[in-house]
Amino acid sequence: MDPGGSDGQRQDDLATEERVRTKKPRQFKVVLHNDNYTTMEFVVLVLMQFFQKTETESTHIMLTVHHKGKGIAGIYSRDVAETKIEEVLGFAEEYGMPLKLTAEPV
């Protein structure tokens, strides 16, 4: 004798009681940090090319970095944020720019 009832009934009970929830992946912001060497034009170029920002948005973010020390380039899943950082750092290195980016949890 099955203490939980028949197998069919037990499965039905579990199916109605269990609720599967998928969690959204944790988001990370890609942060640009100010330095005294990377040009403002280069930062605008990076924002437009790698983060699909308009020229106006890029200029606003660049000025925020310049005046406040850092600014958010975008918010992504961890993998995407880390990939974008690697791509940008490689690009910056090619042009001799010591641009610094980090990924921080939202």
C-alpha positions, 0 to 999 in steps of 0.5 A, a space after each residue: 500500500 502506498 502511504 501517499 495514495 496512488 502514484 497518479 494522485 501523488 504526481 498530481 499533488 506534486 504538480 499542483 504544489 510545486 512552482 518552478 521559478 526561474 531567476 533572472 541572471 544577476 546584472 553587472 554595470 560596466 563602469 568607466 573610470 577617469 584617468 589623466 591620459 585617455 582622451 575624451 574623444 576616445 571615450 566617446 568612440 568606445 561608447 559608440 562603438 562597443 556600447 551602441 550609444 548615440 554621440 549625445 549619450 556618449 558625450 554625456 557619459 564621458 563628461 560624467 566620467 570626467 567630472 565625477 571620476 566614473 560613469 556607467 557604460 551599460 548594464 549586462 549579464 556578467 558574461 556580456 559585461 566581462 566580454 565587453 570589458 575585454 574587447 574594449 581593453 584590447 582596443 584601448 591597448 592598440 591605441 595606447 590608451 590606459 582606459 580602465 573599466 570594471 564590472 560591478 554588481 547592480 
